[in-house]
Amino acid sequence: MKKFANAFLWLTASEVIFNIAAYVVHAVVGRVLGPADYGRYGLVVTLTTMVIVLIGNGIPTAMAKYVSEKIEANPADIRSIKRQAAKLQMIVIGSITILFFFLAPVIAWLLRDPTLTPLFQLSSLVIPAFAAASFYHHYFTGLHLFKLQAIVKIVRSIARVGFIVCAALLFGVEGSIGGYILAPLFTFFAAIAIDEFYVKRKLGIGARLDTHTFHFPMKTIAAYAGPLTLFLIFYELLLTLDLYFVKALLQDDHQTGLYNAAITVGRIPYYLFYALAMILLPAISKSTFEAKKEETEALIRKSLRFLLLLLTPMVALLVLFSAPALQFFFGNRYLEAGPAMQIFAIGVGFLTVFYVLAFAFNGAGKVKIPLRISLAGLIAFIPLNLSFIPKWGIIGASSAMAIVSFMLMGGILFSVRKHFSSSLSMLSFFRVSASVIILIPIASLLPQGHISFLFSGAFLFLLYFALLKLFGELTEEDTLPIRRLFRK
């Protein structure tokens, strides 16, 4: 449990830095390009990123699962698992990149904007670049080298700001997309150097593997990656499809840019808790492989508690400070997106719970459970968008997302209780809810300027934990990782 909490702290810190970098990028690009061009940039980058998340993460995640199972049982098998996963990944990503390039005119036609064709063709190079960087990200996850993984993430953050911001200032929309290609490539080469000069040499992994002739079956990776990739496809569609419905149904670049800003800020909690999902998959994979049922259940209970204690105030603060947050990142031209962002942020809270717990099932090899739940959500998501967006615009899009996300959360919590005998403590739920409710009237009394809201939010966040301590919810064990960090 202590290692779990420390890993979560390290990876969350790297996610904070990564997302600060991301929002610096979005803030600069949004201001430089303006709402219309920023909407076009958002469409292109979001779609290309969605493709790599849909297709490119299934095989590396499968690799991370099998590597984590071999760390102690048979570490000499790791090299073969990595090699087979890399071969399979190159075949899949190469095919998808070529297909995306030639489908660019069709995608632009579907969005009723043929001027997007060259931008989509340029962005096809983002696919192999992101796939290369994410491969090592998952490899370090499988090795449980979470601190090293955090360092690589920070390197990627710095590269992201440097390449994308400079390219946007110099070359506009095309430059911004070009920076999206160069940043992950730089990270990939940095990860190769770390693997060669630290992981293999310092940890001795390479020496143990060189004389080992074991060949991990590629079909085993493919068999696991197949349904996992389908799950990632359905999930990513749930996370991003509404932006494309807004573009296609409203035919308004200004509204598309506003909604892109709303979802960019509203997704902050999801990005921060991505770290928890990355820890859960290898940890639960290892515990289930070793048939440690009690350890698996304890990990899930710990995750549920983290979600309840940390996710709830994050979502509440985003809702309370939606207008100054949008103003801080994008300026006054995006304030109109405030109501849509408030609804979207609540939906992201529900969706984050689903995503994190889905990776608990993926780690345990029960991939089909989150797959079925996400498919059901997607089936409901499409007609809701088609119905809501023409009537209520971007507020309709965010409402559809929030409704479906609540359904997904309910489905995954029911499944967790059924398969892992774990559930949220109702007493903890009421204590957290009471603490958040107390914050609401206090927030209205605090400064909410485009800079001062940061100090107000920090004060409310600290007050929230003080209330939890007062109610007896916050324990010494909860604060131990942070206290150790400050001691160091």
C-alpha positions in Angstrom: 0.0 0.0 0.0 2.9 2.4 0.8 4.5 1.7 -2.6 1.1 2.2 -4.2 0.7 5.6 -2.6 4.3 6.7 -3.4 3.9 5.7 -7.0 0.6 7.5 -7.3 2.3 10.6 -5.8 5.2 10.5 -8.3 3.0 9.9 -11.3 0.4 12.4 -10.3 3.2 15.0 -10.0 4.4 14.2 -13.5 0.8 14.4 -14.8 0.4 17.8 -13.1 3.5 19.1 -14.9 2.5 17.4 -18.1 -0.9 19.0 -18.0 0.5 22.4 -17.0 2.6 22.1 -20.2 -0.5 21.1 -22.2 -2.5 24.0 -21.0 0.4 26.4 -21.6 0.3 25.1 -25.2 -3.4 25.4 -25.5 -3.4 28.9 -24.0 -0.7 30.2 -26.3 -2.1 28.5 -29.4 -5.7 29.6 -28.6 -4.6 33.2 -28.2 -2.3 33.2 -31.2 -4.7 31.5 -33.6 -8.1 32.9 -32.4 -11.3 30.8 -31.8 -11.8 29.8 -35.5 -8.3 28.6 -36.3 -8.0 27.1 -32.8 -11.2 25.2 -33.5 -9.6 23.8 -36.7 -6.4 23.0 -34.8 -8.4 21.3 -32.1 -10.3 19.1 -34.6 -7.2 17.9 -36.4 -5.0 17.3 -33.3 -7.9 15.7 -31.3 -8.8 13.3 -34.1 -5.2 12.2 -34.7 -4.5 11.8 -31.0 -7.8 9.9 -30.7 -6.6 7.5 -33.5 -3.3 6.8 -31.7 -5.1 6.3 -28.3 -7.7 4.1 -30.0 -5.2 1.9 -31.9 -1.8 2.5 -30.5 -2.2 1.8 -26.8 -3.7 -1.7 -26.8 -0.4 -3.5 -27.7 1.8 -1.5 -25.3 -0.7 -2.0 -22.5 -0.7 -5.7 -23.1 3.1 -5.7 -23.0 2.9 -3.8 -19.7 0.6 -6.5 -18.3 2.8 -9.4 -19.2 6.1 -7.7 -18.3 4.6 -6.9 -14.8 3.8 -10.6 -14.4 7.4 -11.7 -15.2 9.3 -9.1 -13.0 9.8 -11.6 -10.2 8.6 -14.9 -11.6 10.9 -14.9 -14.7 12.5 -11.6 -15.6 14.5 -13.2 -18.4 11.3 -13.3 -20.5 11.0 -9.5 -20.5 13.1 -8.9 -23.6 11.2 -11.3 -25.7 7.8 -9.8 -24.6 9.2 -6.3 -25.5 10.5 -7.4 -28.9 7.3 -9.2 -29.9 5.2 -6.3 -28.8 7.4 -3.9 -30.8 7.0 -5.9 -34.0 3.3 -6.1 -33.7 3.1 -2.4 -32.9 5.1 -1.4 -36.0 2.8 -3.5 -38.2 -0.4 -2.0 -36.8 0.8 1.6 -36.5 2.4 1.6 -40.0 -0.9 0.4 -41.6 -3.0 2.9 -39.7 -0.7 5.8 -40.6 -0.9 5.1 -44.3 -4.7 4.5 -44.1 -5.2 7.8 -42.2 -3.2 9.8 -44.8 -5.3 8.5 -47.7 -8.6 8.9 -45.8 -7.9 12.6 -45.0 -10.0 13.9 -47.8 -12.9 11.7 -46.7 -12.7 12.9 -43.1 -12.6 16.5 -44.3 -15.6 15.9 -46.5 -17.6 14.3 -43.5 -16.8 17.5 -41.5 -17.9 19.6 -44.5 -14.7 21.4 -44.7 -12.3 20.3 -47.5 -9.7 22.9 -46.4 -8.9 20.5 -43.5 -7.5 17.8 -45.9 -3.8 19.0 -45.9 -3.9 19.5 -42.2 -5.2 15.9 -41.6 -2.5 14.6 -44.0 0.2 16.4 -42.1 -1.1 15.2 -38.8 -0.9 11.5 -39.9 2.8 11.7 -38.9 1.6 12.3 -35.3 0.4 8.7 -35.2 3.8 6.9 -35.4 5.5 9.6 -33.3 3.0 9.2 -30.4 3.1 5.4 -30.7 6.8 5.4 -30.4 6.8 7.6 -27.2 3.9 5.7 -25.6 5.6 2.3 -26.2 8.3 3.1 -23.7 5.9 4.8 -21.4 4.0 1.5 -21.0 7.3 -0.5 -20.9 8.4 1.4 -17.8 5.0 0.9 -16.3 5.3 -2.8 -16.8 8.7 -2.8 -15.0 7.1 -0.8 -12.1 9.6 1.9 -12.7 7.1 4.6 -11.8 9.6 7.3 -10.8 11.5 6.8 -14.1 8.2 6.9 -15.9 7.5 10.2 -14.2 10.9 11.6 -15.3 10.2 10.7 -19.0 6.8 12.3 -18.7 8.4 15.5 -17.5 10.9 15.4 -20.4 7.9 15.1 -22.8 6.2 18.1 -21.1 9.2 20.3 -21.7 9.5 19.1 -25.3 5.8 19.7 -25.9 6.0 23.4 -24.8 9.2 24.1 -26.7 8.3 22.5 -30.0 4.6 23.3 -30.3 4.6 26.9 -28.9 7.6 27.9 -31.0 6.1 26.3 -34.2 2.7 28.0 -33.6 4.3 31.4 -33.2 6.4 30.9 -36.4 4.1 28.9 -38.7 0.5 29.1 -37.4 -1.8 26.1 -37.6 0.6 24.0 -39.7 3.4 24.7 -37.3 1.4 23.8 -34.3 0.7 20.4 -35.9 4.3 20.0 -36.8 5.3 20.6 -33.2 2.9 17.8 -32.2 5.0 15.5 -34.3 8.4 16.6 -33.1 7.7 16.5 -29.3 6.9 12.8 -29.0 9.8 11.9 -31.3 12.2 13.7 -29.0 10.7 11.9 -26.1 11.1 8.5 -27.8 14.8 9.0 -28.4 15.2 10.2 -24.8 13.5 7.0 -23.6 15.7 4.8 -25.8 18.8 6.5 -24.2 17.4 5.9 -20.7 16.6 2.3 -21.4 20.1 1.6 -22.8 22.2 3.5 -20.3 20.1 3.1 -17.1 17.5 0.3 -17.2 19.7 -2.3 -18.9 23.1 -1.3 -17.4 22.2 0.0 -13.9 19.5 -2.6 -13.2 21.3 -5.4 -15.0 18.3 -6.4 -17.1 20.2 -6.5 -20.4 22.9 -8.8 -19.0 20.3 -11.4 -17.8 18.4 -11.3 -21.1 21.2 -11.6 -23.7 21.7 -15.3 -23.2 18.0 -16.2 -22.9 16.3 -17.8 -25.9 12.7 -17.7 -24.8 10.2 -16.4 -27.4 7.1 -15.0 -26.0 4.1 -15.8 -28.3 3.0 -12.8 -30.3 -0.5 -14.3 -30.5 -0.8 -14.0 -26.7 -0.2 -10.3 -26.9 -2.6 -9.9 -29.8 -5.3 -11.9 -28.1 -5.3 -9.6 -25.1 -4.7 -6.4 -27.1 -7.7 -7.0 -29.4 -10.5 -6.6 -26.9 -8.5 -4.0 -25.0 -8.1 -1.9 -28.2 -11.9 -2.2 -28.8 -12.4 -0.9 -25.2 -10.0 2.0 -25.8 -11.8 2.8 -29.1 -15.2 3.0 -27.5 -13.9 5.0 -24.5 -12.0 7.5 -26.7 -15.1 8.0 -28.8 -17.0 8.8 -25.7 -14.4 11.3 -24.7 -14.0 13.1 -28.0 -16.9 12.4 -30.4 -19.1 15.2 -29.1 -16.6 17.8 -30.4 -17.1 16.4 -33.9 -20.8 16.3 -33.5 -20.6 20.0 -32.6 -18.6 20.8 -35.7 -20.8 18.7 -38.1 -24.2 19.7 -36.7 -23.7 23.3 -35.9 -21.3 24.2 -38.8 -19.9 27.0 -36.7 -16.1 27.2 -36.1 -16.6 29.7 -33.4 -18.9 27.4 -31.3 -16.5 24.5 -32.1 -13.6 26.6 -30.7 -15.6 27.5 -27.6 -16.5 23.8 -26.9 -12.9 22.7 -27.5 -11.9 25.2 -24.8 -14.6 23.9 -22.5 -13.6 20.3 -22.8 -9.9 21.1 -22.7 -10.2 22.7 -19.2 -12.9 20.4 -18.1 -10.7 17.3 -18.6 -8.1 18.3 -16.0 -9.3 15.8 -13.4 -9.2 12.9 -16.0 -5.7 13.7 -17.0 -4.5 13.8 -13.3 -6.1 10.4 -12.5 -4.6 8.8 -15.6 -1.7 8.0 -13.3 -3.9 5.9 -11.0 -5.0 3.8 -14.0 -1.4 3.3 -15.1 -0.5 2.0 -11.6 -3.5 -0.2 -11.2 -3.0 -2.2 -14.4 0.4 -3.7 -13.6 -0.2 -3.9 -9.9 -3.5 -5.9 -10.3 -2.0 -7.9 -13.1 0.8 -9.0 -10.8 -1.5 -9.7 -7.8 -4.0 -11.7 -9.8 -1.2 -13.7 -11.6 0.1 -14.6 -8.2 -3.5 -15.4 -7.0 -3.4 -12.9 -4.2 -7.1 -12.1 -3.9 -6.9 -10.0 -0.7 -4.1 -7.8 -2.2 -6.2 -7.3 -5.3 -9.3 -6.2 -3.3 -7.1 -4.0 -1.1 -5.7 -2.2 -4.2 -9.2 -1.6 -5.6 -10.5 -0.3 -2.2 -7.5 2.1 -2.0 -8.2 3.3 -5.6 -11.9 3.9 -4.8 -10.8 6.0 -1.7 -8.3 8.0 -3.7 -11.0 8.7 -6.3 -13.5 9.8 -3.7 -11.2 12.0 -1.6 -9.3 13.7 -4.5 -11.6 13.7 -7.6 -14.7 15.2 -5.8 -13.1 18.5 -4.8 -11.3 18.8 -8.2 -14.6 18.6 -10.0 -16.3 20.9 -7.6 -13.6 23.6 -7.9 -13.8 23.4 -11.7 -17.5 24.0 -11.6 -17.3 26.8 -9.1 -14.5 28.6 -11.0 -15.4 27.7 -14.6 -15.4 31.4 -15.8 -12.0 32.5 -14.4 -10.5 29.2 -15.4 -11.5 29.7 -19.0 -10.3 33.3 -18.8 -7.0 32.2 -17.4 -6.3 29.7 -20.1 -7.9 31.3 -23.2 -8.9 34.9 -22.5 -12.2 36.8 -22.4 -13.3 35.5 -25.9 -14.0 32.1 -24.4 -16.1 33.0 -21.4 -19.3 32.0 -23.3 -18.2 28.4 -22.9 -18.6 28.6 -19.1 -22.0 26.8 -18.6 -21.0 24.0 -21.0 -17.7 23.5 -19.2 -19.5 23.2 -15.8 -21.7 20.4 -17.1 -18.8 18.7 -18.9 -16.6 18.8 -15.7 -19.2 16.9 -13.8 -19.4 14.3 -16.6 -15.6 14.0 -16.6 -15.7 13.2 -12.9 -18.1 10.3 -13.6 -16.0 9.2 -16.6 -12.8 9.2 -14.7 -14.2 6.8 -12.1 -15.2 4.5 -15.0 -11.8 4.8 -16.7 -9.7 4.1 -13.6 -11.8 1.1 -12.5 -11.9 -0.3 -16.0 -8.1 -0.6 -15.9 -8.5 -2.7 -12.7 -10.5 -5.2 -14.7 -8.0 -5.0 -17.6 -5.2 -5.8 -15.2 -7.1 -8.8 -13.9 -7.6 -10.0 -17.5 -11.4 -9.3 -17.4 -11.2 -7.0 -20.5 -14.6 -7.8 -21.8 -16.4 -6.3 -18.8 -15.4 -2.6 -19.4 -15.6 -3.4 -23.1 -19.3 -4.2 -22.8 -20.1 -1.3 -20.6 -18.3 1.2 -22.9 -20.1 -0.2 -25.9 -23.5 0.3 -24.2 -22.5 3.9 -23.3 -21.4 4.6 -26.9 -24.8 3.3 -28.2 -26.6 5.7 -25.9 -24.1 8.6 -26.6 -24.7 9.0 -30.3 -28.5 9.5 -30.3 -28.2 11.9 -27.3 -25.8 14.1 -29.2 -27.9 14.0 -32.3 -30.9 15.1 -30.3 -29.4 17.6 -27.8 -26.9 19.5 -30.0 -29.4 20.9 -32.5 -31.6 22.1 -29.6 -29.1 23.4 -27.1 -25.8 23.7 -28.9 -22.6 23.1 -26.9 -24.6 22.8 -23.6 -26.5 19.9 -25.2 -23.2 18.3 -26.1 -21.9 18.5 -22.6 -25.2 17.3 -21.1 -25.2 14.2 -23.3 -21.7 13.4 -22.2 -22.6 13.9 -18.5 -25.6 11.6 -18.7 -23.8 8.8 -20.4 -20.8 9.1 -18.1 -23.0 8.7 -15.0 -24.4 5.5 -16.6 -20.9 4.2 -17.2 -19.8 4.9 -13.6 -22.9 3.1 -12.3 -22.1 0.1 -14.4 -18.5 -0.2 -13.4 -19.1 0.3 -9.7 -21.7 -2.5 -9.8 -19.2 -4.7 -11.6 -16.5 -3.9 -9.1 -18.8 -4.9 -6.2 -19.7 -8.1 -8.0 -16.3 -9.3 -9.1 -13.9 -7.8 -6.5 -16.2 -7.5 -3.5 -15.2 -3.9 -3.1 -17.3 -0.7 -2.8 -17.3 2.8 -1.6 -17.8 3.4 2.1 -21.1 5.3 2.5 -19.8 7.0 5.6 -16.8 8.3 3.6 -19.2 9.4 0.8 -21.3 11.5 3.2 -18.3 13.1 4.8 -16.8 14.1 1.5 -20.2 15.3 0.2 -20.7 17.4 3.4 -17.2 18.9 3.1 -17.8 19.9 -0.6 -21.3 21.4 0.3 -19.7 23.6 2.9 -17.2 25.0 0.4 -19.9 26.2 -2.0 -21.1 29.3 -0.1 -17.6 30.1 1.0 -16.4 30.1 -2.7 -18.9 32.9 -3.5 -17.2 35.2 -1.0 -13.7 34.7 -2.3 -12.0 36.6 -5.2 -12.7 35.1 -8.6 -10.4 37.1 -10.9 -8.6 35.4 -13.7 -5.5 35.1 -11.5 -6.9 35.4 -8.0 -9.2 32.4 -8.4 -6.0 30.2 -8.2 -5.4 31.4 -4.7 -9.1 31.0 -3.8 -9.1 27.5 -5.2 -5.9 26.5 -3.3 -7.5 27.9 -0.1 -10.7 25.9 -0.6 -8.7 22.8 -1.4 -6.8 23.1 1.9 -10.1 23.9 3.7 -11.7 20.8 2.2 -8.9 18.5 3.7 -9.2 20.4 7.0 -12.9 19.5 7.1 -12.1 15.9 6.3 -9.7 15.9 9.2 -12.3 17.4 11.4 -14.9 14.8 10.4 -12.4 12.0 11.1 -12.1 11.0 7.4 -8.5 11.9 6.8 -6.1 9.5 8.5 -2.3 9.5 9.1 -1.9 6.8 6.5 -3.5 9.1 3.9 -1.0 11.9 4.4 2.1 9.7 4.9 3.5 9.8 1.3 3.3 13.6 1.3 4.9 13.9 4.7 7.8 11.6 3.6 8.3 13.7 0.5 8.7 16.9 2.5 11.1 15.1 4.9 13.3 14.2 2.0 
